[in-house]
Amino acid sequence: LLKALSSAQNQERQQAETLFQQAKASDAQSLLLGFMAVLADESVEEALRRQCAVLLRQLVTRGSDKDFAFAKLAPQHKQEVAAELLRRFEALKEPKLQQKVGEVISKLADAACEKDDQRGWLAPGQRGWPQLLSSAFRLADASANANTALCESSIRLLKDIVPTYKDEIVQAQQQLGSVVQNALAHGDAKIRCAAFVLVCELVGVLEKKAWAPLMATAGVLTQVLQQLCQANLQDELQECLQNYLEIASVEPDFFKQQLMAGMEPAKLLAALVKTREGCEEGVRNLSLEWLVTYAEKKPKWLSKSVPTFAPLTLECCMNLMLEVEAGEDELKAWVERMDDEEGEEDSDELYHNGEEAIDRVVQAMGMEFVSTALFQLVAQFASQDAWQAKLAALTAVKQTVEYVEETEHMNEMAKLLLAHMDHPHPRVRYTALHALGQLANDQAPQFQDTWHQTVMPVLLQKMDDPIDRVASMAMSAFVSFGEELENALMIQYASGFMNKLVGRLQSSKHRMVQEESITSIAVIAGVIEKDFAQYYDGIMPLLKQLVMNAKGEKENRLRGKAFECMSLLGLAVGKEKFLPDAREAVAEMLQTPLEADDLQREYIKEASERICKCLKGDFAPFLPHLLPGLFKALKLEADDAAAKPGADDDDEFITVTTGEGKLVKVRTSKFEELQQAVQTLATYCAMMEAAFFDYVPQTAEALLPLLSASDDVSLLCDEARSAAFQTWASLIKCARTGAQERSQPATLASELLRTFLQRICAAMQQDSDPDSLRDAADGIAECLKSVGPGCLNAQEAGQLVQQMFKFTDDSFQRSLQEEQARKADAAGAPPELQQDEDDEDGEG
């Protein structure tokens, strides 16, 4: 069976899989005992025995009745399997197979000790596996077990069963201390690595007062890392760093004493980040991630108690940003790559990690605290001749400019960026422009008001950069700068930029130049509004032409941008001038298939909302064509993976319960599509009000399942659900104003309110999540505002108020319980592990 399951022949493998499933269902005992026999048979090749251990792990893992084969064994056989696993674990001579069997034992321990599920218990009415912990302690003690491979496997087994035997391990503190101490002092690096991982697991799982004595090992753990570096054991080093990182994330207090005493492990990890030769990228990335994560977890404590931590971490970020491929082939690939194409993240991985990390550090620590160190580093790198150093300096500005609060800092950054606009290397010019756009976004409108006379001529010039990718970034920077420019100022510059942009749109074949030209034109229209009328007749035919012709596989964004620009021009010039073109634009949008890629669908969604905002009630003729697609997007229907040939391979499926109670398998991207549909409906309702009256009943019917969505749906699309609540409130307003215009009673508005209250109050009674309860309460408030006076009688109003008081009391009770749990966790911990500034901040 094992050989057939790994056969290269499909038919043989499928037959074996069928046989395996049948055996699980009808003869689990023979299957399990047969696998145990294979494990014990040394004549069977090790690869098959390892596969046997993997399947055994599945069979003893708690799950559905169909898959949990161990549960079907008689108690006697359960105990035999458990005892044989321990014997086999101890007797095996192959380390990898031994660790696989250890994983089986760990899963069986979880099943045998589970309080709420007796199916895995080894004896009727008796929870646990008494022999396991004593065996694990005995075999994991390096002073008593001379077999290093078995000792390592046993320490790893002990680590795997920590969550299951948490209380028993705390009680066996002396034995545990002996195991940890002997293993960390052992001569074999693999045993020291296993002990390192065990300590990290203990700190991550146990309560503070229980793991507090392990702080004494902190210095030794750092030594283990140093020893692994010196021995060039990169795999073991990465495993230890991964566990170290987990502790920094869940229990950062573990490192406080060590950091205060000598800045370890930060110094060692910083040295690893900066090591360019003989150190794998994974090690350097994990080392930086530890530093950044710790800065995020303990910013206030670090700034007060370890002020050198942040400058050291920033220096590490800058060092990684030097790691850029410098060859001609790499530059050619960079020049030819479009900004929206995949591949950018695959190259220069260390650079991109440094780029992301410096943003996170400055955000966590605060510009006020890190500004001196940051600006010194930027100046130091910018003054170097190497283009990579200048790139790192400009990237640091781009990533941190949003946190700048002082005008002087903003001006210094602007001067640095403008000084590099004509640098010989295109990546430096590109990043200077990118950073300038970011500066414009984050420091608006102060930056625009102060610098427009210098910046606008530079941007106009850079739109003709010989490298198209740089020219398109100049346009992107113009978009960011221009969006927040005052109307009167933009009017001064509009003519020159319109001539340039229309010329580039007509002459360039570069897709990004075309796209950014269109967006730049849209920005000018949005800022100068009615004054754009003089350019409207010249640009609208060009946009129509693009929409008609840009239908290639890679032109979806270009087509989407054209729709975006048309709708923005409409908003700028107003309904009267735009209405004839709006009909053509919407007609072309409707010809785009509903299965269109996410990108184009997003552009069309936003363009239709803008056109609705422009036309208001005159948008009504388009609704019969647009609403069916939106209603379809609201339905969580079963989705076949093969249904969409162009579907993203990474797109996952998930099984959920719909509002109607049906179980369906849905593509995860469906939830984003659903949210977009709800938001579009909200815009239509808000913009059209009474003109939407005739479509209120069918829209309410389409939204209703979201009000009753099950827990799994609300977890996956809580934003869509929140938007649906607000949209329902807009529907009530449409129903009320529509009825008023038609001199009808507000019956529909009242019905919608009662339906909402009935569904939402019932759901709130079953909910304890503060975010979803707040969204529901906000929804109720909006619906009450929208319905107007007189729709609830005194009894209904009284019941609703009582219900709200109860929800408020429940909230206070939950907060009290959380506070009590937090105090219980801290009780008994030493003073250095009590709350600090960051814990207090986290409570708010």
N, C-alpha and C positions, 0 to 999 in steps of 0.2 A: 504493500500500500504506500509506504513512504517513498519508494523508488518511483512508483507511478505518479505520485503527486508532484514530483519534480521532473517529470518526463518532458522532453522537448516536443513530443508528439501531442498535439492538442486533444485528439480523441481519447488517447490513453489517460491524459491528465484529467479530462472532464469525467471519464468513467470512474476514476479513482476518487474525485471530489464527491460524486454521487454516492459512492460506496461509503466514504467517510461520513457524510451527512446521515445516511441510513443507519450506520453503526452507532452514531451519537444518539439517534432517536430510539433504536430498538435494542441495542446491546452495548450500552455505555461501559458496563463492567469489563467485558472482554476487550474492548478498545483500550481502556485505560491500563488494564493489567498487561495487555500486549505491548503497549508503548513502554511501560516500566521494564518489561523483559528486554526490549531492544536497547534501552539505556544501559542495562547491566551487561550486555553482550559486547565484549571488547573486540570480537572478530568483525563486528559491523563497522564500516568506515565512519570516521568522526563526523563528517559533514551530514550524514544521514541521522546520526544520533543527536546532532545539534538541532536538525529540523524536527526530530522527534520531541526534543525539549520545548521547542517553540509551540508545537501543537498541544503538548501537555499543558503548557501555561494557559492556552486558550480554554482547555477543557476544565481547568480548576478555577477559572476566573468567574466571579459572580456576574450573572447576567440573566438573560431570559431562560425560561425552563428548557427551551429547545437547545440552547448552546451550553448551559451549565451542566455538563455531563457528570461531574463529580457528585452532584446532588442526588443522582439516581443510584449511587452505590449503597449497598447495605452497610450499616455502621462498622461491622467487622472489617469489610474491605476498605472503607475509608481510613480506618486506623492503620491497616496494612500499608496502604499507599503512602500515608504520611510517614510512617516509620521507615519504609523502604527509601523514600526520597532523602531522608536524613542520612541513612546508611550510604546511599549511592553518592550523595554530595561529598561525604567524607572520604570515600574510597576512590573516587575518580582521579586519574592522573593527568587529564588534559585540562589546562586552566580555563580555556574558553568554554568548553562544555560544562565545566564545574560552575562557572558563573551563570550559564544558561539554566542549569538546574537550580541554582540559588534564586533565580527570578521566578521559577515555578513554585519554589517553597514560599517565597514572599507573597505570591498571589493566593496560594492555599491558606497561608496564615491569615490574610485579610478575610477570606471566606469563613474560616473556622472561628474567628473572633468577632464577627459582625453581630452586634446586639439585636438588630431588628430583622435578621434573616437567618433562621435556623437551618436552612437547607445545606449549608456547608459545615455545620458543626460535626465534629468527629464522633461524638457519642450523643445519644438522645438526651436532651435536657442539660447538656454540659457544654458550655461555650469555652473555646480556647484550645490551645495546643501546648500543654504543659512542658513537654520535652524541648521545644524549639529554642526558647530563649537561653536556657542553660547550655544547650549544645553550641549555639552561636557564640556565647561568651567564651566557652572553653576553647573553641577552635580559633577564635579571633585574637586570643592572647598570645602575642609574639614571644613572650618569655617561656611559654609552655609548649608552643607548637613550632617545631623546627621546619615544617613543610611550608616554605614561603608562599607557594602558589595557593595552597589550601588556606593559609592565614589571610592572604589578600582577599580571596573569594569570600571568606567568612566575615571579614570586616565589611565588605560590600553588602553581604546578606544582612548583617546587623543594621547597616544604614537603611536598607530597603524596608525593614520591619519597624523602624523607629515610629512612624505614624500609628502603626497597629498596636505596639507594645509601649506606648508613651508612658503610661503611669508606672508600669513594672520597671521600665528602664530608669526612671527617676528614683524609684525605691532601691535599685541596685547601683547606687552611685559609686560605691567603692570598686565594684567589679568594672564598671564602665570607665572609671578613672584609670584603672590599671591597664585596660585594653588600649585606651587612647595614648597614655604615656609611653607604654612599651612600643606601640606602633610608630609614633612620631620620632622615637629615638632609634628606630631600627635601621640597619645598614642598607636594606633593600629599598630603592626609590619607589617601587610600585606599592609596597606596604605603607610607606609614608604618604603617598598620594591617596591611597584608600582611606587612611586615617584622617587626612585633610578633608576629604569628602564627607566622612562620617561626622566630624565636628560641625561642619557647615549644616548638615541635615539636622543635627541636634539643636543647633541655635535657631534654625528656621522653624522647627516644629514645637519645641518645648516652650513653656512660659519663661518669662525673664528670670524669675527667682531660681528656676531650675537650671537654666543655662549659664547663669552668672559666673559660677566657678570656672567655666571653660574660657573666660577672658584671659586666664593665665596662659592659655596656649597661643594667644594672638601672635606673640613674637616668634614662636616656633613655627607657626604656619607661614609667616613671612620667610623664615629660613628655608622651609620646604620649597617655596617658590624659587628662591635663589638657587637652591641645589638642583632643581629641575632645569633651570636655565643653564647652569654650568654643565650639566650632563647632556644638554641639548635634547631633552625628552619633550618634544613639542606637543605631542598628543596629550600626555599626562598634564603638562603645563596648561593647556587649553581647558582640560576638564576641571582642574583646580580653579582656574580663573572664572569659569562659568559658575561654579558654586560660590566663589568669593563674591561675585556680582550679585547673586541671589541674596546673600546675607546683607550686602550694602543696601539692597532694595527693601527687604522685609524687617531687618533688625540692625539698622545702621549704628545703634548705640554700642554694639559689640566692639567697634573700632575706636571709640572715643578716647579711651585711656592711651592707647598706642599712638594715636595721632598727636595727642597733646605732648607725649613724652619725647617723640623724635620724628614726627611726620611720616612714620611708616604706617601702612604699606604704601602711602602715596609716593614716596621717593622712589621706591623700587618699581612701581608701576609706571611712573613717569619715565624712568630710565628705559623700560621696555618699549614704551611708545616711541621713544626717540632712537631706538636701535634699528638701523637700516639694514645691516648685514647680519645674516644668521638668525633672524627672528621672523617667524611666519607672520603674515598679515593678520591672521586670526588672533594671534597673541597680542599684537599691537592694538587691534580694534577692541578686544575685550578689556585690555588694560585701561584704555581711554574711557571705555564705557563705565568701568568701575568709578573712575574719578568724576565723571559727569553725573552719574547716578547719585553719588554721595553728595555732590554739590546741590543736587535737586532735593535730596532728602533732608539735609542739615544746613541750609544756607545761613540762617541766623546764628546758629552755634559756631559754624566755621568762621564767620566774619568776626565774631567776638573772641573765640578761643584759639583758632588756628588761622590767623590772617594771611599766612603765606600759601595756603592751599589753593585759593582761586588763581593767583598769578601763575603758579606752577601748572595748573590745569590749562589755563589759557595758552601758555607756552607750548604745551603738548598739542593743543589744537592747531596752532600755527605751524608746528613742525610737520604734522600730517598733511597740511595743505600745500606743502612743498612737493608732495609725491604726485607729480604730474608727468605723464609720458612726454618726452621731449623730441621724439623722432619725427622725421618728415612724413612718414606714412601715417602716424597717429594724428599729426596736424591736418593732413589732407582729409582723413576720415572725419575729424572734428569739423572742418570747414564745410564739408558736403552734407553733414547730418542736419536734418531739420530739428527745430527745438521740440517738436511734438513726437519725434520718432524714438523708438526704444533703442537702447544701446548706450545712452549717455551714462546711466547708472552702473553699467557693467564695466566701464573703463574708469580708471583713476578712483578706485573704490576708497582708498585711504584718504584722498583729497576730499571726497564727498562726505566721508565720516567726520573729518575735522571740521568741515563747513557746517554740518548739522550740529556738531557738539558745541562749537563756540557760541552759537545762538542759544542753546539750552543753558549753558553756564551763565551767560550774561543775564538771561531772563530769570534764572533761579537766584543768583546772588545780588542782582540789581546793579544798574549802571553806576549809581552813586558810589558803591563800594569798589567796583572793578575798573572804573574809568581810567585811573592813573596807569595801572598795569597794562590795560588794553591799548591805550593810545601810545604808550612807550613801545609796545611790541609792533603796532602798526607802523610807527615811524621807523623803527629799526629795520623791518622787513622792506618797507618802501624805498629805503635809502640804498639797498643792495642793488648791484648791477643785474643779477640774474632775473630773467623775466618771471620765473616761478615764484621768487620772493615777492615781487611786485604783485603778482596775481594773488598770493596769499593775503597780502595787506588789503587789497581792494575787496577780496572776498570777505574778509573780517568786517570791513565797513558795511558791505551789503547785508551781512547777516545780523548786525547789531544796531544798525541805525534806528530801528524802531524803538529802542530803549533810551535813546538820547533825549535829554530834557533841557540841556543848556544850549543857548543860542551859539555860544562860542564853539562848542563841540560840533554843532551842525555845520558851522562855517568852515571849520578845519577839515571836516570830511568832504565838503563840497570842493574846496580848493584842491585836495588830494586827487579826487576823481577827475576834475577838469584838467589837471596837469598830465593825465595819462590818456587823454582822448586821441592823441596822435602817436601813441607808442608803436614801434615797428611790429610788435607781435599782436596778431589779431585777437588772441584770447585775452590779452590785457585790455585792449580797446573794448572788446565785448563786455568784459566784467565791469569796467569803469562805467559803461552805459547802463548795464543791468543795475549796478549799485545806485546810479543816479536816479533811475526810475523808482527804486526802492526808497531812496531819500525823499523823492517827490511824494510818494504814497504816505510815508510815515511822518513827514514833517510839514504836511500841508496845513493851512495855506501860507505859513510863514516863509517856507523855502521859496515858493513861487513869487511871493510879493518882493522878497529881497533880491532874488537872483535871476529873474526872468530876462533882464537885458543881456546878461552874460550867457545863460543856458540856451535860450531859444535859437540864437544864431549858430551855436555849436551843434545843436540837434539838427538844424536844417542842413548844415554842411555834412554831418555824419550820415545822413540818409543817402549820400552818394559814395559811401565807403566802398572801396574796390572789392571787399569780401561781402557777399550778399547777406551772410548770417549776421555780420556786424551791422550792416545797414538796417536790417529788419529789427535788430535790438535798439537802434537809434529811434525807430518809429515806436517801438514798445515803450521806450523811456518818454517819448513825446506824449503818448497816451496817458501815462501816469502823471506827467507834469501838467499837461493841458487840462485834464479833468477838473483840477482844482484852481485853474487860472480864472481870474475875474473876467467877466464878459467884455468889459471895455478893453482890457489888455489883449484878449484873444482876437478881437476885431482888428487890432493894429497888425497882428501877425498873420491873420487868416489868409490873405491873398497869396503871400509868398509860399506858405505851406500847401495851400490847395493846388497851386501850379505844380509844385514839386511832387505832391502825392498823386495827383491825376496822371502826371507824366510817368511816374514810376509804375503806377498801376497798368498803364497802357503798354509800357515798353518792357517791363521785366517778366521773365518766365519763371522766376524763383517763387515758389509757392508761399514761403514765409514773408517775402517782400510784398506780395500781392495781399496776403491776409492782413498784415500790419498796416498797409496803406489804407485798406478799407476801414479798419478800426480807428485809425487816426482821423480819417474824414468824418466818421461818426462822432468822434469826440468834439471836433470843431463844430459840427452841427448842434450837438447837445449843449455846448457852452454859449454859442452866439444866437441860438434859437431862430427867431423870425428873420434875423439878418442873414441867415443861411439861404434864404429864398433865391438870392442872386446866383447861387451855385447849384441849386436843386435840379434845374432842367438839364444841366450838363452832366451831372453825376448819376441821376436815376437810370437813364438808359444803359449806362455802363454796368450798373448793378444787376439790372434785369438780364443783360447779356451773360453775365457771370453765372447767375442762377440757372439760366437755360443751358449753358455749356459746361459748367463745372460739375460733371457727373462721374468723373473718374474715381477709381478706388481710393486714391490718396487725396481727393479734393473735397472730402466731406466737410472738413473744417472751413475751407474757402467758401463753399456754398453756404454753410451755416453763418459765417461772418457776413456774407452778402445779405442774408435775411436779417441779421442783427442790425446792419447799417440801414437797410430800408426802413425798418421799424423806428430806428432812432431819428432818421430824417423826418419821418412822419410826425413824431412827437415835436420836433423842432419847428416845422413849418405849419402844423395845425391841420385840423380835419378837412377843411374845404379844399385845400390844395392836394392833400394826400389821398383822399377817398378813392379816386379812380385807380391809383397805383396800388392801394391797399387791397382792392379786389383781385388784382393780378398776383400780388404777393401771396395772399392767402390761398388762391387757387393753386399756385405752384407748390406751396407748403403741403396742401392736401394731396398732391400727386406723389409726395415723398412717402414710400411705403411705411406702414406702422412698424415693420420689423427693422426700421433704420437703426443704424448704430447709435449707441448712447450719446455720442458727441453731437451728432446732427439733431437728434431728438431734443436735446437740451437747448440748442440754439433756437429751434423752431418753437419750443415751448415759450421761451423768453420773448421771442419776437411776437408771437401771437398775443402775449400778455400786454406788450407795449402798444400793439395796434389796437387792442381793446381799450387801453387807457386813453389812446388818442381819440378813438371813435365813440367811446362810451355806448350810449343806447343804439347807435347806428351799427354796432358790431353784431346785433341780433341776427341778421340774415346768415352769418357764418356759423352760428351755433349748431344747427342741425347737422352740419358736416363735421364739426370738431368734437362735439360731445360724445358720440359713440366710441371713438378711440380712447377718450379719457375714461369713460365708464369701463371699458374693457381692461384698462390698466389697473383699475381698482380691484379687479377680481383676482383672488389667489387661486388660480386654476392650476391643475397638474400640468407640469411643463416637461416635455420630452427632451432629453439631452440631444437627440438627433434631429430635433425639429428645426434648429437653426444652423445651417451649414457653417456660417461664419462665426458661430458662438465661440467665446473665449474659453480656451481649454482650462484656464484657472478658475472659471466660474463654478462655484460649488452648488450643490443641491441640498435642501433641507426639508424635512417633513414637518408640516405645521397643521394645526387645526384651524379651519376657517371660521368666520362668524356664524356660518350655518351648521357648524359642528362636523364638517367633512374633513377627513385626513387627506392631505394632498402633498405631493413632492414638488417643491417650488425652487426655481433658480434664485440664488441669493440676490442677484442684480435686480430681480423683480421688485424688491422692497424699495429700492431707490426710484425705480420707475413709478411705483405706487405713490411715493411721497411727492414726486414731481407733478403727478396728475392732481393730487389734492391741492397743492399750492396753486396750480393753474386755475382750478375751479374757484379757489378763494379769490383770486384776482378778478375773474369774470364777475363774480357776485359783487365784490366791492366796487368795481368800476361801473357796472350796469344798473345795479339796484333794481328799481321797479321794472326796467326793461327785461330783467331775467325772470320775471314772475312766472311765465308759462313753462319754464324749465325747472322750477323748484321741485315739484313732486318727483320727477324721475331722477334728479340729482340727489335728493334725500334718500331715495331708495338705493341708489348706488353706494352712498356713503354709509348707510345703516350697518352693514357688517363690520365696519371698522369700529363702531361704537361698542360692539359686543365681542371684539376680538379676544381670543384666548391669550393666556400668559405668554406662550412662545411667540405669537405674532406681535404682541405689544412690546416684548423685549427686542424683537428684531426691527420693528418700525415704530418705535415710540414717538419719533419726530413726526411721522406721517399721521399717527393717531392724534397727537397734539394739534397738528394742522387741521385735521378733520373736525375737531371740536370747534376751532375758530371758524372754519368754513360753515359749519352747521349754524353758528351764530349769524353769519352773513346771510345764509339762506332764510333765516327767520326775518331778518331785516328786509330782504327782497320780497318776502311774502307779505310783510306788513305794508311796505311802501307801495307795492303793486296793488294790493287790495284797496289802499287809500285812493290811488289814481283811478281805479275802476269803480270807486264808491261801493265796495263790497265789504262785508264784515271780515275781521282779521282771524277767521276760523283756522285757516291753514297755519298761520304763525303760532297760534295757541297749541294746535296739534303737534307741531314740530317741537315746541318747548316741552310739552308733557312727555313726548317720546324720549327726548334727550334726558330729562330728569329721571325717568323710570330706568333707562338703561345704565346711565352713568352712576347714579346712587347705588344701584345694585352691584355694579362692578367695584366701586370704592369700598364697599363693605368687605369684599374678599381680598383687598389689596393692602399691602403695608409698605410699598415702595414710595418714599417721600416725593420723588420727582414725578412719577405718574399721578400721584394723588394731587400734587400741585397743579399739574396740567389739567386734570379733570375739574378741579375747583375753578381754575381760570376760565375753562370752557363754560361752566355753569354761570359764572359772573357775566361773561360776554353775551350768552343767550338771554339772560335776564335784562341786560341793557338794551339788546336789540328788539325784544318783543314789545317794549313800551308798557304803559300802565294798564292795570285792569285785567290782566290775563290770568292771574292767580287769585283764587278766593282766599278768605282769611284762614280757613282750615289748612289749605295747601301751603300757604306761606308759613304758618306755624310749624307744620311738619318738616318743612325744608330747613327752617332755622334750627330746630331741634337736632336734625340730622347733622348739620354743619357743626353744632356744638360738640356732638359725639365724636366726629372726625378730629376736631381740635383736641379734645381730651385724649384720644388715642395717640395722637402725635406727641403730646407731652409725656405720656406713659412710655412710648418707645425711646424718647430721648433720655428719660430717667434710667431705663434699663441699660442703654448703651453706656451711660456714664458709670453705672455700677459695675458693668463688665470691665470697663477700662481700669477702674480703680482696683478691681480684684486682680487683674493681670499685673499691675505694678506693685501690689502688696508683697512685701517680703523681699523685693529686689534691693540690692545695695544702693547707697545714695547716688553713685555715679550713673545709675541706670534709671533714676527717677526722671520725671518730666523736665524738658528744657524748653527754650523759646520756640523751637520748631513744632514740638508736640502741642503746645498751647495754641499756636497759630493754626495747626491742622484742625483743631476742634471747631473753630468758627465756621 
